[in-house]
């Protein structure tokens, strides 16, 4: 069986990411949102590079996803705080995306994540579109229009996350594992809450783990881990040298060790 990609009628040119607004002008809701997005991206990037050796994937952070044509255009978009799309080029004609336009891409995000800034009603709104009004619920858009396989709603204030999986055209709320995390099989990772220090803030953070339960580290965390490992190795070597210095020359000779090397 073959599949076909929808095409525009002759003479009709649909706008692309360079022709659509890249922002609706609203403020980021709080100081945690941007660091949280960076944390999710930084720590998952090596995993996604391994999943996509050809580099064909993209990540959106507070970026628009256009799913319908409206006037004004931004009413036809939603802007998840974080999303990942597999098997698409990271740039378009050498340009970074200003937004993600479904009628130009045809590949839906695999997961979208919303950070709750109020009571969570906006992120859980299932209102379908109705004639004569532009109001439509965000939950409905992800479930019925864009059809995102995994939808996560993160409430930093309550240190909790809920994840939905699209099954039989309907979002089913997932059950966390014993550690309180949610497995996202296509990515080979788990999503959950980590209490810790990041960018000078001690807070509950939304983070990734691998299937073995290992926290996926940021670049800075990996560098610090390597620094600590190197320091531990240095201390072990120093302790060995100090122990060897207690031996007399004949003992060192029997071990095949040049005593002069101990002074280097």
C-alpha positions as CSV (number, residue, x, y, z in Angstrom):
1,X,0.0,0.0,0.0
2,X,1.3,3.4,-0.9
3,X,0.6,6.7,0.9
4,X,0.2,10.1,-0.7
5,X,1.2,13.5,0.6
6,X,-1.6,16.2,0.2
7,X,-0.8,18.9,-2.3
8,X,-2.1,22.4,-2.7
9,X,-4.7,22.9,-5.5
10,X,-3.2,24.5,-8.7
11,X,-2.7,28.2,-8.3
12,X,-3.0,28.1,-4.5
13,X,0.2,28.9,-2.5
14,X,0.0,28.2,1.2
15,X,2.3,30.4,3.5
16,X,5.4,28.9,4.9
17,X,7.4,29.6,8.1
18,X,9.0,32.7,6.6
19,X,5.6,34.3,5.9
20,X,3.8,33.5,9.2
21,X,4.2,35.4,12.5
22,X,6.7,33.8,14.8
23,X,5.3,35.2,18.0
24,X,1.9,36.3,19.3
25,X,3.6,39.0,21.5
26,X,2.8,37.3,24.9
27,X,5.3,37.3,27.7
28,X,7.0,34.1,29.0
29,X,5.1,33.4,32.2
30,X,7.9,32.9,34.7
31,X,11.7,32.8,35.1
32,X,11.7,28.9,35.2
33,X,10.2,28.3,31.8
34,X,13.2,29.2,29.6
35,X,15.8,27.3,31.8
36,X,13.4,24.3,31.9
37,X,13.2,24.2,28.1
38,X,17.0,24.5,27.8
39,X,17.4,21.7,30.4
40,X,15.1,19.3,28.5
41,X,16.9,20.0,25.2
42,X,20.5,19.9,26.5
43,X,20.1,16.6,28.3
44,X,18.1,14.8,25.5
45,X,20.3,16.0,22.6
46,X,22.9,13.1,22.7
47,X,20.0,10.6,22.8
48,X,18.3,12.1,19.8
49,X,21.6,12.3,17.9
50,X,22.0,8.5,18.5
51,X,18.4,7.9,17.3
52,X,19.0,10.0,14.2
53,X,22.5,9.5,12.9
54,X,21.5,11.5,9.8
55,X,20.6,14.5,12.0
56,X,17.0,14.5,10.8
57,X,15.1,15.9,13.7
58,X,14.1,19.2,15.2
59,X,13.2,20.6,18.6
60,X,10.9,23.5,19.3
61,X,11.0,25.7,22.4
62,X,8.1,28.0,22.9
63,X,7.7,28.0,19.1
64,X,4.5,28.1,17.1
65,X,2.9,25.1,15.4
66,X,0.6,26.2,12.6
67,X,-2.2,23.7,12.2
68,X,-4.9,25.7,10.3
69,X,-5.2,28.9,8.2
70,X,-6.9,31.7,10.0
71,X,-7.1,35.5,10.0
72,X,-5.1,36.7,11.8
73,X,-2.7,33.8,11.2
74,X,-1.5,33.4,14.8
75,X,-5.0,32.2,15.8
76,X,-4.3,29.1,13.8
77,X,-1.2,28.2,15.8
78,X,-0.4,26.7,19.2
79,X,3.0,27.3,20.9
80,X,4.1,24.4,23.1
81,X,6.8,25.2,25.6
82,X,8.8,22.2,24.2
83,X,8.3,19.7,21.4
84,X,10.3,17.2,19.3
85,X,9.7,16.1,15.7
86,X,11.5,13.1,14.4
87,X,12.6,12.5,10.8
88,X,12.5,16.1,9.5
89,X,15.5,18.3,8.5
90,X,16.7,20.7,11.3
91,X,16.7,23.6,8.9
92,X,14.7,24.6,5.8
93,X,16.7,25.7,2.8
94,X,19.5,26.7,5.1
95,X,17.3,28.7,7.4
96,X,16.2,27.9,11.0
97,X,12.5,27.5,11.3
98,X,10.6,30.5,12.6
99,X,7.7,28.2,13.3
100,X,6.6,24.7,12.4
101,X,4.0,24.7,9.6
102,X,2.1,21.4,9.4
103,X,0.8,21.9,5.8
104,X,4.4,22.3,4.7
105,X,5.9,19.6,6.8
106,X,3.2,16.8,7.1
107,X,5.1,15.2,10.1
108,X,3.5,15.8,13.5
109,X,5.6,16.2,16.6
110,X,6.1,13.0,18.6
111,X,5.7,14.8,21.9
112,X,4.7,18.2,23.1
113,X,5.2,19.5,26.6
114,X,3.3,22.4,28.2
115,X,4.4,24.1,31.4
116,X,1.4,25.1,33.5
117,X,1.4,28.8,34.5
118,X,-2.1,29.1,35.9
119,X,-4.5,26.5,37.2
120,X,-3.9,24.1,34.2
121,X,-7.3,24.7,32.7
122,X,-5.8,26.1,29.5
123,X,-3.6,23.0,29.0
124,X,-6.5,20.7,29.6
125,X,-9.1,22.5,27.6
126,X,-10.9,20.1,25.2
127,X,-13.2,22.7,23.6
128,X,-13.6,21.8,19.8
129,X,-13.8,24.6,17.2
130,X,-17.2,26.0,16.6
131,X,-18.6,28.0,13.8
132,X,-18.5,31.7,14.4
133,X,-15.8,31.6,17.0
134,X,-12.0,31.3,17.0
135,X,-11.8,29.7,20.4
136,X,-10.5,26.1,20.5
137,X,-9.0,24.2,23.4
138,X,-5.3,23.4,23.4
139,X,-5.9,19.8,24.6
140,X,-8.3,19.3,21.6
141,X,-5.8,20.7,19.1
142,X,-3.0,18.3,20.2
143,X,-5.4,15.3,20.4
144,X,-7.7,15.8,17.4
145,X,-6.0,18.3,15.0
146,X,-2.3,17.8,15.2
147,X,-2.6,14.2,16.7
148,X,0.5,14.3,18.8
149,X,1.3,10.8,20.1
150,X,2.5,12.0,23.6
151,X,1.3,15.1,25.4
152,X,2.8,16.1,28.8
153,X,1.5,18.7,31.2
154,X,4.0,19.9,33.7
155,X,3.0,21.7,36.9
156,X,6.1,23.1,38.5
157,X,4.3,24.6,41.4
158,X,2.9,21.2,42.4
159,X,6.0,19.3,41.3
160,X,4.0,16.9,39.1
161,X,3.6,15.9,35.5
162,X,0.9,14.0,33.7
163,X,1.4,12.4,30.3
164,X,-1.2,11.4,27.7
165,X,-0.8,8.8,24.9
166,X,-2.9,8.9,21.8
167,X,-4.7,5.6,21.5
168,X,-7.7,4.9,19.2
169,X,-7.9,8.6,18.3
170,X,-8.2,9.6,22.0
171,X,-5.7,10.7,24.7
172,X,-5.4,8.1,27.4
173,X,-3.7,9.3,30.6
174,X,-0.6,7.1,31.3
175,X,0.2,5.5,34.6
176,X,3.7,6.3,35.9
177,X,6.2,3.5,36.9
178,X,7.3,2.8,40.4
179,X,9.7,5.7,40.3
180,X,6.9,8.1,39.2
181,X,8.2,8.4,35.7
182,X,6.6,7.9,32.3
183,X,8.2,5.8,29.5
184,X,8.2,7.3,26.0
185,X,9.1,4.1,24.0
186,X,9.9,5.7,20.6
187,X,12.5,7.9,22.3
188,X,13.8,5.2,24.7
189,X,13.5,7.5,27.6
190,X,11.4,8.2,30.7
191,X,10.0,11.6,31.7
192,X,9.7,12.6,35.4
193,X,10.4,15.1,38.2
194,X,13.9,15.7,39.6
195,X,14.5,17.9,42.6
196,X,17.8,19.6,42.3
197,X,19.9,22.6,41.5
198,X,20.0,24.0,38.0
199,X,21.0,27.5,36.7
200,X,21.3,28.8,40.3
201,X,17.8,27.6,41.3
202,X,16.9,24.8,43.6
203,X,13.5,23.6,42.2
204,X,11.6,20.5,41.0
205,X,12.6,20.2,37.3
206,X,11.1,18.1,34.5
207,X,13.9,15.8,33.3
208,X,14.7,12.6,31.2
209,X,16.0,9.3,32.3
210,X,17.2,6.3,30.2
211,X,15.5,2.9,30.4
212,X,18.0,1.8,33.0
213,X,16.9,4.6,35.3
214,X,20.0,6.8,34.7
215,X,19.4,10.5,34.7
216,X,20.3,12.1,31.3
217,X,22.9,14.7,32.1
218,X,23.4,18.2,30.6
219,X,26.7,19.1,28.9
220,X,27.8,21.0,32.1
221,X,26.8,18.0,34.3
222,X,28.7,15.6,32.0
223,X,31.8,17.9,32.1
224,X,31.6,18.1,35.9
225,X,31.2,14.3,36.2
226,X,34.3,13.9,34.0
227,X,36.2,16.4,36.1
228,X,35.3,14.5,39.3
229,X,36.3,11.3,37.7
230,X,39.7,12.7,36.6
231,X,40.3,14.2,40.0
232,X,39.5,10.8,41.7
233,X,42.0,9.1,39.3
234,X,44.6,11.7,40.1
235,X,44.2,11.2,43.9
236,X,44.5,7.4,43.4
237,X,47.7,7.8,41.5
238,X,49.1,10.2,44.1
239,X,48.2,7.7,46.9
240,X,50.0,5.0,44.9
241,X,53.1,7.2,44.4
242,X,53.2,8.0,48.2
243,X,53.0,4.3,49.0
244,X,55.8,3.5,46.6
245,X,58.0,6.2,48.1
246,X,58.0,4.2,51.4
247,X,59.8,1.3,49.7
248,X,63.5,1.1,49.5
249,X,65.4,1.1,46.2
250,X,65.8,-2.7,46.1
251,X,62.1,-3.2,46.5
252,X,61.3,-0.7,43.8
253,X,63.8,-2.5,41.5
254,X,62.2,-5.8,42.2
255,X,58.9,-4.2,41.1
256,X,60.6,-2.8,37.9
257,X,60.0,0.8,39.0
258,X,62.6,3.5,38.5
259,X,62.8,5.4,41.8
260,X,63.6,8.6,39.9
261,X,60.2,8.5,38.2
262,X,58.5,9.0,41.6
263,X,59.9,12.5,41.8
264,X,58.4,13.6,38.5
